[in-house]
Amino acid sequence: MYFCENGHKKQLFLKQITYLLLLTLCITLSCKKEDKKEITEIKEVKKPEPIMFFGYNLDKFNMVNDTIKKGESFGVILDRHHVMYPKINKIATTIKDTFDVRRVRTGKPYTILTSKDSLQKAQVFIYKHNRVQATIIDFKDSIISAFKHKKKIKVIEKEIAGEINSNLSVTMDSLGLHASLTNTVADIYAWTLDFYRLQKGDNFKLIYEEKFINDTVFVGYGEVKAALFNHKGEDLYAYKFIADTIKNEADYYDEKGNMLRSTFLKSPIKFQYRISSRFNLRRRIKLYGNKIRPHRGTDFAAPYGTPIMTTASGTVVESARRGGNGNYVKVKHNSTYTTQYLHMKRRKVRVGDYVKQGDIIGWVGMTGNTSGPHVCYRFWKNRVQVDPFREKLPSAKPLADTIKPRYFKYIEPFKKQLDSIYFVKKVDSIFLGQDNLATN
């Protein structure tokens, strides 16, 4: 009886020992499995992506950012970064068809990628023309190369409406729009509107594009696709359209298919001017004892240094400084019409130059007989000086009848879009419509 009881106790003790051993084994195996899993997860952690700059891995280079100082040249900059002049000359000769190193400009930013050793020798030179375009010169190896780089641009279509309170420039500025867009609008309507005669309450609507890099950095405007200017209660539509698909040149037309561009601009000054004296054959001048001195031109007063444009395309037949005319330029447009621009501060063109309508030919000054800064605009028709504002001048040709159906179909959605833009009566009279995205 005693043996059996002791044997039973011994058997029970062995079972307990076995259970404890098995439990310990399970816990040990479980811990090893967790350790293995943890080790595996550590092995799967990815390395950080390399930082790329204009296609170069910055882990392999040191980067130097700077701007070109006055008096600095391409050679001076590379010499400062341990590139010898024989190598510099070789670089300049090799890449001359892609980039002329003599044309680097003061104030332009650049980046140099150098070696990571103690010498930090330049290996790549990146010249930034603007925020979008750059030229990359790679000379880190024996093969020297240069190529253009253009950042990806996002184009956003926008709508805006504004009301004239003083003049176009002030109104556009109040809407937060840059001067370049103001210039574009002035160019579109240069043949149909006298911007000096705009009235308070005139208004406009635009469908235009803004360009961005990295989604947020504004880099300028794209096309003005369509516009509507209401002047004295009259709607003046403008639609950008490519009539000749072979030449692929766009122009602006009204809702009837008539080209807005005329043969002659209304003024040799874009805006910010006033007509201080008109064509008058019986004008009396106090400076000459109140005697009658015919004035065979139209005086456009403008700030000193304002650009002067040729009102039509043609060939420069005179560019000189003479007597009371001061600095002047004369342009022959065809066998019928010639124009002249007097009292310039400085002339930009020479005899024989061909100039296109709107090209800058000089700047407003006070040379010759003048009491203030202005340009005297003279106009010849069949070798007789006439008042251009009283002449019925030829207009550009309208769209051909064969093209008009395509044009009317093209402008239909733009007209609906313009007509649906409304004004919010606020101080700045602005309404921004929905943005439409496109990517170049």
PyMOL commands that set and color helices and strands:
alter all, ss='L'
color gray80, all
select helices_A, chain A and resi 2-43+58-60+74-80+85-94+101-103+168-174+179-188+195-197+286-288+323-325+388-390+404-420
alter helices_A, ss='H'
color red, helices_A
select strands_A, chain A and resi 52-53+56-57+62-67+109-114+122-128+133-138+145-150+154-163+203-213+217-231+234-244+249-253+274-277+284-285+291-292+298-301+307-309+314-322+326-332+337-347+354-355+360-364+374-381+384-385+431-432+436-439
alter strands_A, ss='S'
color yellow, strands_A
deselect
rebuild
show_as cartoon
